[in-house]
């Protein structure tokens, strides 16, 4: 399709940046401002997204809708879209299990074309170039490749089967996010015994260790409200494959101790470890 109109649900830090990249090859990128926070409004304005007053208006005007929201909200959001009988291209790009993605596809596919998407990497700002993995009908993935052509969002098609992109996203997230939780536990344990600096020195001899860069712990704490539900989805995916999900569920439970640090960019390592030690 030529110059499609794109709707983004909802413009968080990743969603807004991805939507801004889509704007390169879109006629317009819309978002629904009703009920959203001041931070969301400021973010959407910063990225040049066009506000609309209702979900109905967004869906009526959009050829492509991209869902990028906290994992726990993905299915409810899809139900809202299904109730409006959206008949365009719906990109389910949340960090959710393949099983949940397939349920969402079943909700929507009587009216819409559904593509499974998984974003691997940081938001596409400041030189970052994440990859949007796609799986779904060939003509739909071709449209999405065109939408993000020559932007900071790379695309890679994994095939026609819905669920593949979600599986890849969660497989990668399982390691990336759990490893940071383990860093927090290791540094917290060492700090309790007064050997945290020594631990970091030991780890720094290995250039591939997150343990040598504990500043990531504070960033992990600020993102815990999103990462915990994502790891629960990954745990569900492990369980569905007959693999033990307990470690990821434990990591999600650990992250829950940081839920009140949501998006707190001022958090320090000491703050994060103190919060981790308090149930």
C-alpha positions in Angstrom: 0.0 0.0 0.0 1.2 3.6 -0.7 1.7 5.9 2.2 -0.6 4.1 4.7 -2.0 5.8 7.8 -0.6 4.1 10.9 -2.1 3.9 14.4 0.1 3.2 17.5 -1.3 1.5 20.6 0.2 3.0 22.9 3.2 5.3 22.6 5.4 4.3 25.4 9.2 4.7 25.1 9.5 1.9 22.6 6.1 2.4 20.9 6.6 6.2 20.3 10.1 5.7 18.9 9.0 2.9 16.6 6.0 4.9 15.4 8.2 7.9 14.7 10.3 5.6 12.4 7.1 4.4 10.7 6.2 8.1 10.0 9.1 8.1 7.4 7.0 6.1 5.0 3.5 6.8 6.3 1.0 9.4 5.4 0.3 10.0 9.1 0.9 8.2 12.5 -2.0 8.5 14.9 -2.4 7.8 18.6 -5.4 8.0 21.0 -4.8 10.6 23.7 -7.9 9.8 25.8 -7.1 8.5 29.2 -3.3 8.7 28.6 -0.8 10.3 31.0 0.8 13.7 30.6 4.1 11.8 30.0 2.5 9.9 27.1 1.2 13.2 25.7 4.6 14.8 25.9 6.3 11.8 24.4 3.8 11.6 21.5 4.2 15.3 20.8 8.0 15.0 20.9 8.0 12.2 18.3 5.5 14.1 16.0 2.5 11.7 16.4 -0.9 13.0 15.6 -3.5 12.8 18.4 -7.1 11.6 18.0 -9.8 11.6 20.5 -11.0 8.0 20.5 -9.9 4.5 19.6 -12.8 4.4 17.1 -11.4 7.3 15.2 -7.9 5.8 15.2 -9.1 2.5 13.9 -11.4 4.1 11.3 -8.6 6.1 9.9 -5.7 3.6 10.1 -4.6 1.1 7.5 -2.0 -0.4 9.9 -2.3 -0.6 13.7 0.8 -1.5 15.8 0.2 -2.7 19.3 3.2 -2.0 21.6 2.0 -1.9 25.2 2.8 -3.5 28.6 2.4 -7.3 28.1 -0.4 -7.6 30.6 -2.6 -5.2 28.6 -2.0 -6.8 25.1 -5.0 -9.1 25.1 -7.5 -6.7 26.5 -6.4 -4.1 24.0 -6.8 -6.6 21.2 -10.4 -7.3 22.4 -11.1 -3.6 22.3 -9.9 -3.5 18.7 -11.9 -6.6 17.8 -15.1 -5.0 19.1 -14.6 -2.2 16.5 -14.2 -4.8 13.7 -10.9 -3.3 12.5 -10.3 -4.5 9.0 -6.7 -3.4 8.4 -3.3 -4.8 9.2 -2.8 -5.4 13.0 0.8 -5.9 14.2 0.8 -7.7 17.6 4.3 -6.5 18.6 4.2 -7.0 22.4 6.5 -9.2 24.5 3.9 -12.0 24.9 3.9 -15.7 24.6 3.3 -17.4 21.2 0.1 -18.9 22.7 -1.3 -15.5 23.7 -0.3 -14.1 20.3 -2.3 -16.9 18.6 -5.3 -16.1 20.8 -5.1 -12.5 19.8 -4.9 -13.5 16.2 -8.0 -15.6 16.6 -9.8 -12.6 18.1 -9.1 -10.4 15.2 -8.6 -12.5 12.1 -12.3 -12.6 11.0 -11.9 -8.9 10.1 -8.2 -8.0 10.2 -4.9 -9.4 8.9 -2.7 -10.2 11.9 1.1 -10.2 11.9 3.2 -11.3 14.9 6.0 -8.9 15.7 8.8 -8.9 18.2 11.2 -5.9 18.8 14.7 -7.0 19.8 16.9 -4.1 21.0 16.6 -0.7 22.5 14.2 2.0 21.2 15.4 3.5 17.9 16.8 6.8 19.2 20.3 8.1 19.6 21.7 5.8 16.9 20.1 2.6 18.3 18.8 0.2 15.6 16.5 -2.5 16.9 15.1 -5.3 14.8 11.4 -5.9 14.3 11.0 -9.6 13.7 7.9 -10.5 11.8 5.9 -13.6 11.2 2.6 -13.7 9.3 1.1 -13.6 5.8 3.6 -12.7 3.1 1.8 -9.7 1.6 1.4 -8.2 5.1 5.0 -8.6 6.1 6.1 -7.1 2.8 3.9 -4.0 3.6 5.7 -3.7 7.0 9.1 -4.1 5.5 8.2 -1.2 3.2 6.8 0.8 6.1 10.2 0.7 8.0 12.5 0.8 4.9 15.4 3.2 5.4 14.6 3.8 9.0 16.3 2.9 12.3 14.0 0.0 12.7 15.3 -3.0 10.8 12.9 -5.7 9.8 13.4 -9.5 9.5 10.7 -12.0 8.4 10.7 -15.4 10.1 8.0 -17.0 8.0 4.2 -17.1 7.8 3.5 -18.7 11.1 2.1 -16.4 13.8 4.0 -17.1 17.0 7.5 -17.3 15.7 8.4 -13.7 16.2 7.0 -13.8 19.8 9.0 -16.9 20.5 12.2 -15.3 19.3 11.6 -12.1 21.3 10.9 -14.0 24.5 13.8 -16.4 24.0 16.2 -13.5 23.8 14.4 -11.6 26.6 14.7 -14.6 28.9 18.5 -14.3 28.9 18.8 -10.5 28.7 16.4 -9.7 31.5 17.1 -12.6 33.8 20.9 -12.0 33.6 20.4 -8.5 34.9 18.2 -9.8 37.8 21.0 -12.2 38.7 23.5 -9.2 38.7 21.3 -7.4 41.2 21.1 -10.5 43.5 24.9 -11.1 43.3 25.8 -7.5 44.0 23.2 -7.3 46.8 24.6 -10.4 48.4 28.2 -9.1 48.1 27.2 -5.7 49.5 25.7 -7.3 52.6 29.1 -8.8 53.3 31.2 -5.8 52.3 32.8 -7.3 49.3 30.7 -5.7 46.5 33.7 -3.7 45.0 35.8 -6.9 45.1 33.1 -8.7 43.2 32.9 -6.1 40.5 36.7 -6.2 40.2 36.6 -10.0 39.8 33.9 -9.7 37.2 35.6 -6.9 35.3 38.3 -9.3 34.2 35.7 -10.8 31.9 34.6 -8.3 29.3 31.4 -10.2 28.6 29.9 -10.0 32.1 27.0 -7.8 33.1 28.3 -8.3 36.6 31.1 -5.9 35.8 28.6 -3.1 35.0 26.2 -3.0 38.0 24.9 0.4 36.9 22.5 -1.7 34.8 20.7 -2.7 38.1 19.2 0.7 38.5 17.9 0.7 34.9 16.5 -2.8 35.5 14.7 -1.6 38.6 13.1 1.3 36.6 11.9 -1.2 33.9 10.8 -3.9 36.3 7.1 -3.1 36.0 7.3 -4.1 32.3 10.0 -6.8 32.4 8.3 -8.9 35.2 5.1 -9.5 33.1 7.3 -10.2 30.1 9.2 -12.9 32.0 5.9 -14.4 33.1 5.0 -14.7 29.5 8.4 -16.3 28.7 7.8 -18.7 31.7 4.4 -19.7 30.1 6.2 -20.4 26.9 8.8 -22.6 28.6 6.0 -24.5 30.4 4.2 -25.0 27.1 7.3 -26.6 25.7 7.7 -28.9 28.6 10.6 -26.9 30.0 11.0 -25.8 33.6 9.6 -22.2 34.1 10.5 -21.8 37.7 13.7 -19.6 37.2 11.9 -17.1 35.1 8.9 -17.0 37.5 11.4 -16.4 40.3 13.0 -13.6 38.3 9.6 -12.0 37.7 8.8 -12.2 41.4 12.1 -10.6 42.2 11.4 -7.8 39.7 8.0 -7.2 41.4 9.9 -5.7 44.4 10.8 -2.8 42.1 7.3 -2.1 40.8 7.2 1.2 42.6 10.3 2.4 40.9 8.5 2.6 37.6 10.5 4.6 35.0 12.5 6.3 37.8 15.6 7.6 35.9 17.0 9.1 39.1 17.4 5.7 40.8 20.9 4.8 41.9 22.4 1.4 42.4 22.2 1.8 46.2 18.5 2.8 46.0 17.7 -0.2 43.8 19.5 -2.7 46.1 17.8 -1.2 49.1 14.4 -1.6 47.5 15.3 -5.2 46.6 16.0 -6.0 50.2 12.6 -4.9 51.3 9.7 -7.2 50.6 
